[in-house]
Amino acid sequence: MQSNSRPDDPQLFHAPQIGLYAIYLLFREAQLTDAMVDLLIETVHKIGTRSKRKVVSDIAKDIERVYGKERLLVEIASASIEEPSGRVCDVIFPIVGKDKLAAIVKESQAKGALDRRIYKVMRSSWANHYRRMLPSLLSVLEFRSNNTMWRPVLAALDWIRSKMDDGCRFVPVQDVPIDEVIPARWRSSVIDDDGRVNRISYELCVLTLLRDRIRSKEIWVVGADRYRNPDDDLPKDFEIRRDAYYSGLNLTPDARTFTSAICSELERELLLLNANIPDNDKVRLLWRGENRISITPFKPAPEPKGLDAIKGEIGGRWPMTGLLDVLKEAALDTGFLPEKPPSAAIALHLIIENFNKHGRGRKPARERIEAMLKRDYQMQKTGNCDYTLTITYDREPDGVSLDDEIENLQTEMFNIAESYRCSIEVDIHEIDGDERSW
């Protein structure tokens, strides 16, 4: 006999099953919401990083980089002090010629327009490709904030939602939120000379600010888990038992006292670092790059005393099996260990030249660069100027990508070469994989 009940008939489910099903749907909804927020954050980040990389690459092609500007500045300053009443052609030009001064000015002017050029490329990428996903995302994501300072950003998002089907390209400046939304460095790109707001530029500006506020949890997303309301992370009775919770954590409820203690600790540690770093050959200070402090990795820890006994026991039971094989199989079966970070095989061709024909820094510069490559990138030398490297990176949106790692590598090699008054030319490309080049 056939049943007339449908598969979605609640009578087919017992109460516990319905409860578990509801819990699963709630959890799955939070997962999907987090994934969409990740997509938004990653997309805005990708637009910015790719645009910056393209603009910097174009600037490098357009201008001739002037090396040793710090040294030239010191020499010019010394000559000016010695002859304060002398003429420029007699005092300055013998140290640095007119052509080199013009190159320094051109380089500075190109870098000064960096933010505007980056924003122009970002706007082009957003308008021509990424903008089509905006209506779908904004229609399903609901943003809120507990801080009144960022309410203008939410008002800007509401305005963007309301104009999804409107084809206007420019709007009067008084019709959209401006304060706390458009950074000063971008206003000239968003607002034209007639006082009109470019809609596409405004959207990109709002989403860039939105990404930063979501990551700091100043703005949160309804229905999300990782991007949920930060007040939900507190106990429900926090306001009533605030003092008891602070006491249990050994923290002071006074914000000024708390920040003063952190500042004092940071100051103490920085003074300790400053006192010890001249004699510490494991730590180096870099002149460029985001990470200015370079730390040599630690040596492997000594083998535990009981490890020999474990190896002997395994060898007695399974003579052809090693301890590492057992641990690896157990980790794979249980998922105990995290996934191994991805890596890429990179081919590097490096040419080092002295600033002038009397320089002698090329050899020590190469030796120091090779030591760094061997220590940090498992360098294998394949020729006089050729090397293969293994570079690990992170696939997470907020992690260090392969492009970022390559940029850090180039910066560190440049810093080393410049410290020996040398210039470098590098050719980097990926072996196998996507066969990308930098």
C-alpha positions as a Markdown table, in Angstrom:
| # | Residue | x | y | z |
|---|---|---|---|---|
| 1 | Met | 0.0 | 0.0 | 0.0 |
| 2 | Gln | 1.4 | 3.3 | -1.0 |
| 3 | Ser | 1.6 | 6.2 | 1.5 |
| 4 | Asn | -0.1 | 9.5 | 0.7 |
| 5 | Ser | 2.5 | 11.4 | 2.8 |
| 6 | Arg | 4.9 | 13.7 | 1.1 |
| 7 | Pro | 8.7 | 13.6 | 1.9 |
| 8 | Asp | 8.5 | 17.0 | 3.5 |
| 9 | Asp | 5.5 | 16.0 | 5.7 |
| 10 | Pro | 6.4 | 16.9 | 9.3 |
| 11 | Gln | 4.5 | 13.7 | 10.5 |
| 12 | Leu | 7.4 | 11.6 | 9.0 |
| 13 | Phe | 9.9 | 13.2 | 11.5 |
| 14 | His | 10.1 | 12.7 | 15.2 |
| 15 | Ala | 10.6 | 15.7 | 17.4 |
| 16 | Pro | 14.4 | 15.0 | 18.0 |
| 17 | Gln | 15.0 | 14.7 | 14.3 |
| 18 | Ile | 13.2 | 18.0 | 13.6 |
| 19 | Gly | 15.4 | 19.6 | 16.3 |
| 20 | Leu | 18.6 | 18.3 | 14.9 |
| 21 | Tyr | 17.6 | 19.2 | 11.4 |
| 22 | Ala | 16.9 | 22.8 | 12.6 |
| 23 | Ile | 20.3 | 23.0 | 14.3 |
| 24 | Tyr | 22.0 | 21.8 | 11.1 |
| 25 | Leu | 20.2 | 24.3 | 9.0 |
| 26 | Leu | 21.0 | 27.1 | 11.4 |
| 27 | Phe | 24.7 | 26.1 | 11.4 |
| 28 | Arg | 24.7 | 25.7 | 7.6 |
| 29 | Glu | 23.2 | 29.1 | 7.2 |
| 30 | Ala | 25.9 | 30.7 | 9.3 |
| 31 | Gln | 28.6 | 28.8 | 7.3 |
| 32 | Leu | 27.2 | 30.1 | 4.0 |
| 33 | Thr | 26.9 | 33.6 | 5.3 |
| 34 | Asp | 30.5 | 33.5 | 6.4 |
| 35 | Ala | 31.5 | 32.2 | 3.0 |
| 36 | Met | 29.8 | 35.1 | 1.3 |
| 37 | Val | 31.4 | 37.6 | 3.6 |
| 38 | Asp | 34.8 | 36.0 | 2.9 |
| 39 | Leu | 34.1 | 36.3 | -0.8 |
| 40 | Leu | 33.4 | 40.0 | -0.4 |
| 41 | Ile | 36.5 | 40.6 | 1.7 |
| 42 | Glu | 38.8 | 38.6 | -0.6 |
| 43 | Thr | 37.5 | 40.3 | -3.7 |
| 44 | Val | 38.0 | 43.8 | -2.4 |
| 45 | His | 41.5 | 42.8 | -1.1 |
| 46 | Lys | 42.4 | 41.2 | -4.5 |
| 47 | Ile | 41.3 | 44.4 | -6.3 |
| 48 | Gly | 43.6 | 46.5 | -4.2 |
| 49 | Thr | 46.7 | 44.2 | -4.2 |
| 50 | Arg | 46.6 | 43.5 | -7.9 |
| 51 | Ser | 46.1 | 47.2 | -8.7 |
| 52 | Lys | 49.0 | 48.2 | -6.5 |
| 53 | Arg | 51.2 | 45.5 | -8.0 |
| 54 | Lys | 50.4 | 46.7 | -11.5 |
| 55 | Val | 50.9 | 50.4 | -10.8 |
| 56 | Val | 54.3 | 49.7 | -9.0 |
| 57 | Ser | 55.4 | 47.6 | -12.0 |
| 58 | Asp | 54.4 | 50.3 | -14.4 |
| 59 | Ile | 56.3 | 52.9 | -12.4 |
| 60 | Ala | 59.4 | 50.7 | -12.3 |
| 61 | Lys | 59.2 | 50.6 | -16.1 |
| 62 | Asp | 58.6 | 54.3 | -16.6 |
| 63 | Ile | 61.4 | 55.7 | -14.4 |
| 64 | Glu | 65.0 | 55.0 | -13.7 |
| 65 | Arg | 65.4 | 54.1 | -10.0 |
| 66 | Val | 68.1 | 56.2 | -8.3 |
| 67 | Tyr | 70.1 | 54.2 | -5.8 |
| 68 | Gly | 72.0 | 55.5 | -2.8 |
| 69 | Lys | 69.8 | 58.6 | -2.3 |
| 70 | Glu | 70.5 | 58.6 | 1.4 |
| 71 | Arg | 74.3 | 58.7 | 0.8 |
| 72 | Leu | 73.8 | 61.5 | -1.8 |
| 73 | Leu | 71.7 | 63.5 | 0.7 |
| 74 | Val | 74.5 | 63.2 | 3.3 |
| 75 | Glu | 77.1 | 64.3 | 0.9 |
| 76 | Ile | 75.0 | 67.3 | -0.4 |
| 77 | Ala | 74.3 | 68.3 | 3.2 |
| 78 | Ser | 78.0 | 68.2 | 4.1 |
| 79 | Ala | 79.0 | 70.2 | 1.1 |
| 80 | Ser | 76.3 | 72.8 | 1.8 |
| 81 | Ile | 77.5 | 73.2 | 5.4 |
| 82 | Glu | 81.1 | 73.7 | 4.3 |
| 83 | Glu | 80.2 | 76.3 | 1.6 |
| 84 | Pro | 76.9 | 77.9 | 2.6 |
| 85 | Ser | 77.4 | 80.8 | 0.3 |
| 86 | Gly | 78.6 | 78.8 | -2.7 |
| 87 | Arg | 76.7 | 78.4 | -6.0 |
| 88 | Val | 74.8 | 75.2 | -6.8 |
| 89 | Cys | 76.8 | 74.5 | -9.9 |
| 90 | Asp | 80.0 | 74.7 | -7.8 |
| 91 | Val | 78.9 | 72.9 | -4.6 |
| 92 | Ile | 76.1 | 70.5 | -5.5 |
| 93 | Phe | 76.7 | 69.5 | -9.1 |
| 94 | Pro | 80.2 | 68.0 | -8.5 |
| 95 | Ile | 78.6 | 65.6 | -6.1 |
| 96 | Val | 75.5 | 64.7 | -8.0 |
| 97 | Gly | 74.9 | 65.9 | -11.6 |
| 98 | Lys | 71.9 | 67.6 | -13.1 |
| 99 | Asp | 70.6 | 64.4 | -14.7 |
| 100 | Lys | 70.7 | 62.4 | -11.5 |
| 101 | Leu | 68.8 | 65.2 | -9.7 |
| 102 | Ala | 66.2 | 65.2 | -12.4 |
| 103 | Ala | 65.9 | 61.4 | -12.0 |
| 104 | Ile | 65.3 | 61.8 | -8.3 |
| 105 | Val | 62.6 | 64.4 | -8.9 |
| 106 | Lys | 60.9 | 62.2 | -11.5 |
| 107 | Glu | 61.0 | 59.2 | -9.1 |
| 108 | Ser | 59.5 | 61.2 | -6.3 |
| 109 | Gln | 56.7 | 62.7 | -8.5 |
| 110 | Ala | 55.8 | 59.2 | -9.7 |
| 111 | Lys | 55.6 | 57.9 | -6.2 |
| 112 | Gly | 53.6 | 60.9 | -5.0 |
| 113 | Ala | 50.8 | 60.0 | -7.5 |
| 114 | Leu | 50.9 | 56.4 | -6.4 |
| 115 | Asp | 47.5 | 56.5 | -4.5 |
| 116 | Arg | 45.7 | 58.2 | -7.4 |
| 117 | Arg | 47.1 | 55.7 | -9.9 |
| 118 | Ile | 46.2 | 52.7 | -7.7 |
| 119 | Tyr | 42.7 | 54.0 | -7.3 |
| 120 | Lys | 42.3 | 54.5 | -11.0 |
| 121 | Val | 43.3 | 50.9 | -11.7 |
| 122 | Met | 41.1 | 49.6 | -8.9 |
| 123 | Arg | 38.1 | 51.5 | -10.3 |
| 124 | Ser | 38.7 | 50.0 | -13.7 |
| 125 | Ser | 38.8 | 46.4 | -12.4 |
| 126 | Trp | 35.7 | 47.1 | -10.3 |
| 127 | Ala | 33.6 | 48.6 | -13.1 |
| 128 | Asn | 34.6 | 46.1 | -15.8 |
| 129 | His | 34.4 | 42.8 | -13.9 |
| 130 | Tyr | 33.7 | 42.6 | -10.1 |
| 131 | Arg | 30.8 | 45.0 | -9.9 |
| 132 | Arg | 28.3 | 42.6 | -11.4 |
| 133 | Met | 28.3 | 40.5 | -8.2 |
| 134 | Leu | 27.4 | 43.4 | -6.0 |
| 135 | Pro | 23.6 | 43.2 | -6.2 |
| 136 | Ser | 23.6 | 39.5 | -5.4 |
| 137 | Leu | 25.8 | 40.0 | -2.3 |
| 138 | Leu | 24.1 | 43.0 | -0.9 |
| 139 | Ser | 20.6 | 41.5 | -1.4 |
| 140 | Val | 21.4 | 38.6 | 1.0 |
| 141 | Leu | 23.9 | 40.2 | 3.5 |
| 142 | Glu | 22.6 | 42.5 | 6.3 |
| 143 | Phe | 25.2 | 44.7 | 7.9 |
| 144 | Arg | 24.9 | 46.3 | 11.3 |
| 145 | Ser | 27.1 | 48.2 | 13.8 |
| 146 | Asn | 27.1 | 48.8 | 17.5 |
| 147 | Asn | 29.3 | 51.9 | 17.0 |
| 148 | Thr | 27.5 | 55.1 | 15.9 |
| 149 | Met | 30.8 | 56.3 | 14.3 |
| 150 | Trp | 30.3 | 53.8 | 11.5 |
| 151 | Arg | 26.6 | 54.4 | 10.9 |
| 152 | Pro | 27.4 | 56.6 | 7.8 |
| 153 | Val | 29.0 | 53.5 | 6.2 |
| 154 | Leu | 25.7 | 51.6 | 6.7 |
| 155 | Ala | 23.8 | 54.5 | 5.3 |
| 156 | Ala | 26.0 | 54.5 | 2.3 |
| 157 | Leu | 25.3 | 50.8 | 1.8 |
| 158 | Asp | 21.5 | 51.5 | 2.1 |
| 159 | Trp | 21.9 | 54.2 | -0.6 |
| 160 | Ile | 23.8 | 51.8 | -2.9 |
| 161 | Arg | 21.0 | 49.1 | -2.5 |
| 162 | Ser | 18.3 | 51.6 | -3.3 |
| 163 | Lys | 20.1 | 52.6 | -6.5 |
| 164 | Met | 20.8 | 49.1 | -7.9 |
| 165 | Asp | 18.4 | 49.5 | -10.7 |
| 166 | Asp | 19.2 | 53.2 | -11.4 |
| 167 | Gly | 21.5 | 53.8 | -14.3 |
| 168 | Cys | 22.8 | 57.2 | -13.2 |
| 169 | Arg | 26.5 | 57.6 | -13.2 |
| 170 | Phe | 26.8 | 60.9 | -11.2 |
| 171 | Val | 24.8 | 62.1 | -8.2 |
| 172 | Pro | 24.8 | 65.4 | -6.3 |
| 173 | Val | 27.2 | 65.4 | -3.4 |
| 174 | Gln | 24.4 | 66.3 | -0.9 |
| 175 | Asp | 22.4 | 63.1 | -1.8 |
| 176 | Val | 25.0 | 60.6 | -0.5 |
| 177 | Pro | 26.8 | 60.2 | 2.9 |
| 178 | Ile | 30.3 | 61.7 | 2.5 |
| 179 | Asp | 31.8 | 62.3 | 6.0 |
| 180 | Glu | 33.5 | 59.2 | 7.5 |
| 181 | Val | 32.9 | 57.4 | 4.2 |
| 182 | Ile | 35.3 | 58.9 | 1.6 |
| 183 | Pro | 39.0 | 59.2 | 2.7 |
| 184 | Ala | 40.7 | 62.5 | 2.0 |
| 185 | Arg | 43.2 | 60.9 | -0.4 |
| 186 | Trp | 40.4 | 59.6 | -2.6 |
| 187 | Arg | 38.0 | 62.6 | -2.6 |
| 188 | Ser | 39.4 | 64.1 | -5.8 |
| 189 | Ser | 38.8 | 60.7 | -7.6 |
| 190 | Val | 35.3 | 60.3 | -6.2 |
| 191 | Ile | 34.0 | 63.9 | -6.4 |
| 192 | Asp | 34.6 | 65.8 | -9.7 |
| 193 | Asp | 35.1 | 69.5 | -10.1 |
| 194 | Asp | 31.4 | 70.2 | -10.5 |
| 195 | Gly | 30.7 | 68.7 | -7.0 |
| 196 | Arg | 29.2 | 65.5 | -8.4 |
| 197 | Val | 29.9 | 62.0 | -6.9 |
| 198 | Asn | 30.9 | 59.3 | -9.4 |
| 199 | Arg | 28.7 | 56.4 | -8.5 |
| 200 | Ile | 31.1 | 53.6 | -9.4 |
| 201 | Ser | 34.0 | 55.2 | -7.5 |
| 202 | Tyr | 31.7 | 55.8 | -4.6 |
| 203 | Glu | 30.7 | 52.1 | -4.5 |
| 204 | Leu | 34.4 | 51.0 | -4.5 |
| 205 | Cys | 35.3 | 53.4 | -1.8 |
| 206 | Val | 32.4 | 52.2 | 0.5 |
| 207 | Leu | 33.3 | 48.5 | 0.0 |
| 208 | Thr | 36.9 | 49.2 | 0.8 |
| 209 | Leu | 36.0 | 50.9 | 4.0 |
| 210 | Leu | 33.4 | 48.1 | 4.7 |
| 211 | Arg | 36.1 | 45.4 | 4.4 |
| 212 | Asp | 38.3 | 47.1 | 7.0 |
| 213 | Arg | 35.4 | 47.6 | 9.4 |
| 214 | Ile | 34.2 | 44.0 | 9.1 |
| 215 | Arg | 37.7 | 42.7 | 9.8 |
| 216 | Ser | 37.9 | 44.8 | 13.0 |
| 217 | Lys | 34.3 | 43.8 | 13.9 |
| 218 | Glu | 33.2 | 47.4 | 14.0 |
| 219 | Ile | 30.5 | 46.2 | 11.5 |
| 220 | Trp | 29.0 | 42.8 | 11.8 |
| 221 | Val | 26.7 | 40.6 | 9.6 |
| 222 | Val | 23.3 | 39.2 | 10.7 |
| 223 | Gly | 23.2 | 35.4 | 10.6 |
| 224 | Ala | 27.0 | 35.0 | 10.4 |
| 225 | Asp | 29.2 | 33.0 | 12.8 |
| 226 | Arg | 32.8 | 34.4 | 12.5 |
| 227 | Tyr | 31.4 | 37.8 | 11.6 |
| 228 | Arg | 28.6 | 37.9 | 14.2 |
| 229 | Asn | 27.7 | 40.6 | 16.6 |
| 230 | Pro | 30.7 | 41.0 | 18.9 |
| 231 | Asp | 28.4 | 41.5 | 21.9 |
| 232 | Asp | 27.3 | 37.9 | 21.5 |
| 233 | Asp | 30.8 | 36.8 | 22.5 |
| 234 | Leu | 30.2 | 38.2 | 26.0 |
| 235 | Pro | 28.2 | 36.3 | 28.7 |
| 236 | Lys | 24.6 | 37.3 | 28.9 |
| 237 | Asp | 25.0 | 38.6 | 32.5 |
| 238 | Phe | 28.2 | 40.6 | 31.6 |
| 239 | Glu | 26.7 | 43.9 | 32.5 |
| 240 | Ile | 25.5 | 42.7 | 35.9 |
| 241 | Arg | 28.6 | 40.7 | 36.8 |
| 242 | Arg | 31.2 | 42.8 | 35.0 |
| 243 | Asp | 33.5 | 43.3 | 38.0 |
| 244 | Ala | 33.5 | 39.5 | 38.8 |
| 245 | Tyr | 34.5 | 38.6 | 35.2 |
| 246 | Tyr | 37.3 | 41.2 | 35.2 |
| 247 | Ser | 38.5 | 39.9 | 38.5 |
| 248 | Gly | 38.5 | 36.3 | 37.2 |
| 249 | Leu | 40.6 | 37.3 | 34.3 |
| 250 | Asn | 43.0 | 39.4 | 36.5 |
| 251 | Leu | 42.2 | 42.5 | 34.4 |
| 252 | Thr | 41.3 | 46.0 | 35.3 |
| 253 | Pro | 38.0 | 47.5 | 34.1 |
| 254 | Asp | 39.6 | 50.9 | 33.7 |
| 255 | Ala | 40.6 | 51.4 | 30.1 |
| 256 | Arg | 43.4 | 53.9 | 30.7 |
| 257 | Thr | 45.0 | 51.7 | 33.3 |
| 258 | Phe | 44.8 | 48.7 | 30.9 |
| 259 | Thr | 46.3 | 50.6 | 28.0 |
| 260 | Ser | 49.0 | 52.2 | 30.2 |
| 261 | Ala | 50.2 | 48.7 | 31.3 |
| 262 | Ile | 50.4 | 47.5 | 27.7 |
| 263 | Cys | 52.3 | 50.6 | 26.7 |
| 264 | Ser | 54.7 | 50.1 | 29.6 |
| 265 | Glu | 55.3 | 46.5 | 28.6 |
| 266 | Leu | 55.9 | 47.4 | 25.0 |
| 267 | Glu | 58.3 | 50.1 | 25.9 |
| 268 | Arg | 60.2 | 47.8 | 28.2 |
| 269 | Glu | 60.5 | 45.1 | 25.5 |
| 270 | Leu | 61.6 | 47.6 | 22.9 |
| 271 | Leu | 64.3 | 48.9 | 25.1 |
| 272 | Leu | 65.4 | 45.4 | 25.8 |
| 273 | Leu | 65.4 | 44.7 | 22.0 |
| 274 | Asn | 67.4 | 47.9 | 21.4 |
| 275 | Ala | 70.0 | 47.0 | 24.0 |
| 276 | Asn | 70.5 | 43.4 | 22.8 |
| 277 | Ile | 70.1 | 43.6 | 19.0 |
| 278 | Pro | 73.7 | 44.9 | 18.2 |
| 279 | Asp | 75.2 | 41.7 | 19.7 |
| 280 | Asn | 72.5 | 39.3 | 18.4 |
| 281 | Asp | 73.5 | 37.8 | 15.0 |
| 282 | Lys | 70.1 | 36.0 | 14.8 |
| 283 | Val | 68.1 | 39.2 | 14.3 |
| 284 | Arg | 68.4 | 41.7 | 11.5 |
| 285 | Leu | 66.6 | 45.0 | 10.9 |
| 286 | Leu | 65.5 | 45.6 | 7.3 |
| 287 | Trp | 65.2 | 49.0 | 5.6 |
| 288 | Arg | 62.2 | 48.2 | 3.5 |
| 289 | Gly | 59.2 | 45.9 | 3.5 |
| 290 | Glu | 56.2 | 45.4 | 5.8 |
| 291 | Asn | 58.2 | 43.1 | 8.2 |
| 292 | Arg | 61.2 | 45.2 | 9.2 |
| 293 | Ile | 62.6 | 42.7 | 11.8 |
| 294 | Ser | 64.0 | 39.5 | 10.3 |
| 295 | Ile | 64.6 | 36.6 | 12.8 |
| 296 | Thr | 66.7 | 33.5 | 12.0 |
| 297 | Pro | 64.7 | 30.3 | 12.5 |
| 298 | Phe | 65.5 | 28.2 | 15.6 |
| 299 | Lys | 67.6 | 25.1 | 15.4 |
| 300 | Pro | 65.8 | 21.8 | 15.7 |
| 301 | Ala | 65.0 | 20.9 | 19.3 |
| 302 | Pro | 67.0 | 17.9 | 20.9 |
| 303 | Glu | 65.4 | 14.5 | 20.6 |
| 304 | Pro | 63.2 | 13.6 | 23.6 |
| 305 | Lys | 64.7 | 10.9 | 25.9 |
| 306 | Gly | 61.8 | 8.5 | 25.5 |
| 307 | Leu | 61.8 | 8.6 | 21.7 |
| 308 | Asp | 64.4 | 5.8 | 21.4 |
| 309 | Ala | 62.2 | 3.5 | 23.5 |
| 310 | Ile | 59.2 | 4.2 | 21.3 |
| 311 | Lys | 61.2 | 3.6 | 18.1 |
| 312 | Gly | 62.5 | 0.3 | 19.6 |
| 313 | Glu | 59.0 | -0.9 | 20.5 |
| 314 | Ile | 57.6 | -0.1 | 17.1 |
| 315 | Gly | 60.6 | -1.8 | 15.4 |
| 316 | Gly | 60.1 | -4.9 | 17.5 |
| 317 | Arg | 56.4 | -5.2 | 16.6 |
| 318 | Trp | 56.7 | -4.1 | 12.9 |
| 319 | Pro | 60.3 | -4.4 | 11.8 |
| 320 | Met | 59.7 | -2.7 | 8.4 |
| 321 | Thr | 57.8 | 0.3 | 9.8 |
| 322 | Gly | 59.2 | 3.5 | 11.2 |
| 323 | Leu | 57.7 | 5.8 | 13.8 |
| 324 | Leu | 57.2 | 8.6 | 11.3 |
| 325 | Asp | 55.1 | 6.3 | 9.1 |
| 326 | Val | 52.9 | 5.4 | 12.0 |
| 327 | Leu | 52.4 | 9.0 | 13.1 |
| 328 | Lys | 51.7 | 10.1 | 9.5 |
| 329 | Glu | 49.1 | 7.4 | 8.9 |
| 330 | Ala | 47.4 | 8.2 | 12.2 |
| 331 | Ala | 47.3 | 11.9 | 11.4 |
| 332 | Leu | 45.8 | 11.2 | 8.0 |
| 333 | Asp | 43.2 | 8.8 | 9.4 |
| 334 | Thr | 42.1 | 11.1 | 12.2 |
| 335 | Gly | 42.7 | 14.5 | 10.7 |
| 336 | Phe | 44.7 | 15.4 | 13.8 |
| 337 | Leu | 47.3 | 17.6 | 12.0 |
| 338 | Pro | 46.5 | 20.6 | 9.9 |
| 339 | Glu | 47.0 | 20.5 | 6.1 |
| 340 | Lys | 50.6 | 21.1 | 5.0 |
| 341 | Pro | 50.9 | 24.7 | 3.8 |
| 342 | Pro | 51.2 | 25.0 | 0.0 |
| 343 | Ser | 54.5 | 25.7 | -1.6 |
| 344 | Ala | 55.9 | 26.6 | -5.0 |
| 345 | Ala | 59.1 | 25.8 | -6.8 |
| 346 | Ile | 60.7 | 29.0 | -8.0 |
| 347 | Ala | 63.5 | 29.7 | -10.4 |
| 348 | Leu | 65.6 | 32.8 | -9.7 |
| 349 | His | 68.1 | 34.5 | -12.0 |
| 350 | Leu | 70.1 | 37.1 | -10.1 |
| 351 | Ile | 72.5 | 39.7 | -11.4 |
| 352 | Ile | 74.4 | 42.0 | -9.0 |
| 353 | Glu | 76.3 | 45.1 | -10.2 |
| 354 | Asn | 78.3 | 47.7 | -8.3 |
| 355 | Phe | 77.0 | 51.3 | -8.3 |
| 356 | Asn | 80.3 | 52.4 | -9.9 |
| 357 | Lys | 83.4 | 50.7 | -11.4 |
| 358 | His | 85.4 | 51.2 | -8.2 |
| 359 | Gly | 82.9 | 49.3 | -6.0 |
| 360 | Arg | 83.8 | 46.0 | -4.4 |
| 361 | Gly | 80.6 | 45.0 | -2.8 |
| 362 | Arg | 79.3 | 42.6 | -5.4 |
| 363 | Lys | 80.9 | 39.5 | -4.0 |
| 364 | Pro | 79.9 | 40.0 | -0.3 |
| 365 | Ala | 76.4 | 41.1 | -1.4 |
| 366 | Arg | 75.9 | 37.8 | -3.3 |
| 367 | Glu | 77.3 | 35.7 | -0.5 |
| 368 | Arg | 74.9 | 37.3 | 2.0 |
| 369 | Ile | 71.9 | 37.0 | -0.4 |
| 370 | Glu | 72.8 | 33.3 | -0.9 |
| 371 | Ala | 73.0 | 32.7 | 2.8 |
| 372 | Met | 69.5 | 34.3 | 3.2 |
| 373 | Leu | 68.1 | 32.2 | 0.4 |
| 374 | Lys | 69.6 | 29.0 | 1.8 |
| 375 | Arg | 68.3 | 29.7 | 5.3 |
| 376 | Asp | 64.7 | 30.8 | 4.4 |
| 377 | Tyr | 63.9 | 29.3 | 1.0 |
| 378 | Gln | 65.8 | 26.0 | 0.7 |
| 379 | Met | 68.0 | 27.4 | -2.0 |
| 380 | Gln | 69.7 | 25.1 | -4.5 |
| 381 | Lys | 72.3 | 26.7 | -6.8 |
| 382 | Thr | 72.0 | 25.6 | -10.4 |
| 383 | Gly | 74.5 | 28.0 | -12.0 |
| 384 | Asn | 76.6 | 31.1 | -11.4 |
| 385 | Cys | 73.6 | 33.3 | -11.2 |
| 386 | Asp | 70.7 | 30.8 | -11.2 |
| 387 | Tyr | 68.9 | 29.2 | -8.2 |
| 388 | Thr | 65.9 | 27.1 | -7.4 |
| 389 | Leu | 63.8 | 28.1 | -4.3 |
| 390 | Thr | 60.9 | 26.5 | -2.4 |
| 391 | Ile | 58.5 | 29.2 | -1.2 |
| 392 | Thr | 55.6 | 28.4 | 1.1 |
| 393 | Tyr | 52.6 | 30.7 | 1.2 |
| 394 | Asp | 49.0 | 30.9 | 2.5 |
| 395 | Arg | 45.7 | 30.5 | 0.5 |
| 396 | Glu | 43.6 | 32.2 | 3.1 |
| 397 | Pro | 42.2 | 35.7 | 2.1 |
| 398 | Asp | 44.1 | 37.4 | 5.0 |
| 399 | Gly | 47.2 | 35.3 | 4.7 |
| 400 | Val | 50.5 | 36.0 | 2.9 |
| 401 | Ser | 50.0 | 34.9 | -0.8 |
| 402 | Leu | 52.7 | 33.7 | -3.1 |
| 403 | Asp | 52.8 | 37.2 | -4.8 |
| 404 | Asp | 53.3 | 38.8 | -1.4 |
| 405 | Glu | 56.1 | 36.3 | -0.5 |
| 406 | Ile | 57.8 | 37.0 | -3.9 |
| 407 | Glu | 57.6 | 40.8 | -3.2 |
| 408 | Asn | 59.1 | 40.3 | 0.3 |
| 409 | Leu | 61.9 | 38.2 | -1.2 |
| 410 | Gln | 62.7 | 40.9 | -3.8 |
| 411 | Thr | 62.6 | 43.6 | -1.1 |
| 412 | Glu | 65.0 | 41.7 | 1.1 |
| 413 | Met | 67.5 | 41.1 | -1.8 |
| 414 | Phe | 67.3 | 44.7 | -2.8 |
| 415 | Asn | 68.0 | 45.8 | 0.8 |
| 416 | Ile | 71.1 | 43.6 | 1.1 |
| 417 | Ala | 72.4 | 44.7 | -2.3 |
| 418 | Glu | 71.9 | 48.4 | -1.5 |
| 419 | Ser | 73.7 | 48.0 | 1.9 |
| 420 | Tyr | 76.8 | 47.0 | -0.2 |
| 421 | Arg | 76.2 | 49.8 | -2.7 |
| 422 | Cys | 75.1 | 47.4 | -5.4 |
| 423 | Ser | 72.1 | 47.2 | -7.7 |
| 424 | Ile | 70.3 | 43.9 | -8.7 |
| 425 | Glu | 68.3 | 42.6 | -11.6 |
| 426 | Val | 66.1 | 39.6 | -11.0 |
| 427 | Asp | 64.1 | 37.3 | -13.2 |
| 428 | Ile | 61.7 | 35.1 | -11.2 |
| 429 | His | 59.4 | 32.5 | -12.6 |
| 430 | Glu | 57.4 | 29.5 | -11.3 |
| 431 | Ile | 58.6 | 26.0 | -12.2 |
| 432 | Asp | 55.7 | 23.8 | -13.3 |
| 433 | Gly | 52.4 | 24.9 | -11.7 |
| 434 | Asp | 50.9 | 28.0 | -13.4 |
| 435 | Glu | 54.4 | 29.0 | -14.7 |
| 436 | Arg | 53.9 | 32.6 | -13.6 |
| 437 | Ser | 56.7 | 35.1 | -13.7 |
| 438 | Trp | 57.6 | 38.2 | -11.6 |
